[in-house]
Amino acid sequence: MSSAILSRRVLLTGVGALALSACGRKTKPAAANTAAPASDQPDKGSLEWAVGGDWRTAADKRRDASRHPLETLHFFGLQPGMTVVEMWPGAGWYTDIIAPFLNATHGKFYAAGFETPNPDDRAADQIAAAYRKMITDKPDLYGPVEFTAFGPHSGPIAPAGAADMVLAFNLNSWMAAGLAEKAFRDAFAALRGGGTLGIEQPRAPVGGAQDPMATTGYVQADYVKQMAGEAGFRFDGSSEINANPKDNHDHPFGVWTLPPARRSSPIGKPPNPLFDHKKYDAIGEPDRMTLKFIKP
């Protein structure tokens, strides 16, 4: 399969998850002298402050109950002032938390975005342009983000040994594009000794053979550990923060049948207006593993 076809496939599988719209919320006027004490509010620059930030959309915040960003980032060990790389940040769901936190605590954020191998495919460019605009329109909030690239022909995602942490939330897409091994190598090169690689990924059940292209979007934890180990990483622990026992991992359009993508037809086909989403919406977001690796 050519890299151009793989690129288009990866983008098609990801667009549904990125197309979340913000919705407003009306509030009543505050009564006189009823403001909460300042001590009840998260301190500016804390991770709690960033997760609760009023710049995040209502749609993004609704997903916190499924993705647990505060607990996940605490598990990975995110600290003030760190240098962090997020690989393929997409529309910026996690960037909206991490970049303001690091900017407020004098850290550094690298966004290693998608490298487009097919100049005729505009989808990647559109996603990247919207993401870059989000960052550059609010420099006081996000800070001086460094834009790098990750793809078949990309160079370093950050200067060698500069990063305290690399975060990856798209392993199945890299497997589909034949980039998984390169992703682990690039992350390893960017991290300092003792640095952390954090991976959150829809999880396949234990047993059976792993599809090397992860066509369902699910990946076995042991397969991730194997790839990480081959790149030189040491497994440091896992968390069930993002587990979903309701997910039986068997859906007509893979992981993208579930929220937030809610796919109703195969890749490249128009949505099916007769598809019944109720059963899949009741499951919620996919069962996810949360894994932590260390560069020795």
C-alpha angles and dihedrals in degrees: 000000000000122000089241092057091045091050092052091047093051092049094048091052092050103043095075091057092048097049098087117141124214119238127202128236126210119218132192119248111270116255118237116276094001099112114130115250113269089240089066092061123083113258113257108259095030120120089242088057091052094048090050095043116145089223090070114092122247089242092055093047092052088063092059089086089062102033100037097207096181094051093040095052091045089052091051088051101243110181135182115276097019126143107237134183121202112196116215096353091186112193091350106258093149095029088064088065105032102044096052090045092052093043091053092049098043095255130136130246126200119193108202100194133187117293109216113224093179114061090193093061108086098178094085092047091051093051091046093047093051091048093049091048091052089055100041095045090063108036092157090059103039100028127208098333115191112226114211132157140242121196144103094302102026126126126219117336087214135353111294112276093000101114128084091191140016118196125202127185100159107063094134090056091052090050090052090052096044091247103113097101091047090050092057092045093049092047091049092051093049095050126085119230107286092022123141133242110199119195128186113181141155104267128228120212117266115265137042128059120311114236101234090215094048092221092175092050092242122115130189116244093227090055090054091048090050093052092045092049092050088055091053102263126138117221109240105179149301136238134207091213092118100035119130113194090188091068111094090183092231113111133144095243099029123241090338091070087075128069135315094029095035094186116193101183140031121283112288094018125108117258116276108237091198095056112119109227097177098095093048095043088054089058092054126200119352126281104263135194119218112206133180125203131182130212104227 
